[in-house]
C-alpha cells in the first residue's frame, strides 16, 4: 500500500502461481500453538468444458 501511495503503482512482486504461504502461531515461549497452515497458490481451472 505504501508503495502505491509513494510511487503511484506497485512495483514489488507479490504472490505468483506456485508460491507457498505458511502461517504459524507461536506462544510467548516460541512454541507452535496449532501447527503450520500451508497453502500453495494455484490458478483456478474450471471443470466445465
DRENDO-1510 file (C-alpha; in Angstrom, 1 decimal, always signed):
<recs>
REC; n; res; u; v; w
REC; 1; UNK; +0.0; +0.0; +0.0 .
REC; 2; UNK; +2.8; +2.4; +0.9 .
REC; 3; UNK; +4.5; +1.7; -2.4 .
REC; 4; UNK; +1.3; +2.6; -4.3 .
REC; 5; UNK; +1.0; +5.8; -2.3 .
REC; 6; UNK; +4.6; +6.8; -2.8 .
REC; 7; UNK; +5.2; +5.7; -6.4 .
REC; 8; UNK; +1.7; +5.6; -7.9 .
REC; 9; UNK; +1.8; +1.9; -8.5 .
REC; 10; UNK; +3.0; -1.4; -7.1 .
REC; 11; UNK; +6.5; -2.4; -8.4 .
REC; 12; UNK; +7.4; -5.1; -5.9 .
REC; 13; UNK; +6.2; -8.6; -7.0 .
REC; 14; UNK; +3.7; -10.3; -4.7 .
REC; 15; UNK; +2.4; -13.8; -4.8 .
REC; 16; UNK; +2.7; -15.8; -8.0 .
REC; 17; UNK; +1.2; -19.2; -9.0 .
REC; 18; UNK; +3.3; -21.9; -7.5 .
REC; 19; UNK; +4.3; -19.9; -4.4 .
REC; 20; UNK; +3.5; -21.3; -1.0 .
REC; 21; UNK; +2.3; -19.3; +2.0 .
REC; 22; UNK; +2.9; -20.6; +5.5 .
REC; 23; UNK; +1.3; -19.2; +8.7 .
REC; 24; UNK; +2.5; -20.2; +12.2 .
REC; 25; UNK; +1.2; -19.0; +15.6 .
REC; 26; UNK; +3.6; -19.2; +18.5 .
REC; 27; UNK; +3.1; -18.6; +22.2 .
REC; 28; UNK; +5.4; -16.3; +24.2 .
REC; 29; UNK; +8.0; -19.1; +24.6 .
REC; 30; UNK; +8.2; -19.7; +20.8 .
REC; 31; UNK; +6.2; -22.9; +20.9 .
REC; 32; UNK; +4.0; -23.6; +17.9 .
REC; 33; UNK; +0.4; -23.4; +19.2 .
REC; 34; UNK; -1.7; -25.2; +16.5 .
REC; 35; UNK; +0.7; -26.3; +13.8 .
REC; 36; UNK; +1.5; -24.7; +10.5 .
REC; 37; UNK; -1.0; -23.7; +7.9 .
REC; 38; UNK; +0.4; -24.1; +4.4 .
REC; 39; UNK; -1.2; -23.3; +1.2 .
REC; 40; UNK; +0.1; -23.3; -2.4 .
REC; 41; UNK; -1.2; -20.7; -4.8 .
REC; 42; UNK; -2.6; -22.4; -7.9 .
REC; 43; UNK; -4.5; -21.0; -10.8 .
REC; 44; UNK; -8.2; -21.8; -10.9 .
REC; 45; UNK; -9.3; -24.3; -13.6 .
REC; 46; UNK; -12.9; -24.7; -14.3 .
REC; 47; UNK; -14.2; -28.2; -14.5 .
REC; 48; UNK; -16.8; -27.1; -17.2 .
REC; 49; UNK; -15.9; -27.6; -20.8 .
</recs>
